[in-house]
Amino acid sequence: MQACVTLRGATSTNPLTKSRLTGVTVRTRVVRARAARRARAKLGRGPDPAPRWVGELLARVLLAVGPKGLEFGRYSIDYHYARNWLHVQARAS
């Protein structure tokens, strides 16, 4: 019984759970924003790329603090779904 109480407490404070106001997870907002930026960049409307050293530094930081394990899998599925959906919407219009 104690494990259930602890688990409930952990999930209620987890930043990846659904927002009480919008019902959208943090991961969902990140995925939507990244997919939209990628779509704009693919059309040539994105900003100039950062220097290579900035990209390498950012990659190291994201590797250290980014999603891992099952959460990375969920993020990856959400991102690819959103990317493909935006691609289909762009082709349809």
Buried (B, 14 or more C-beta within 10 A) or exposed (E): EEEEEEEEEEEEEEEBEEEEEEEEBEBBEBBBEBBEEBBEEEEEEEEEEEEEEEEEEEEEEEEEEEBEEEEEEBBEEBBEEBBEEBBEEEEEE
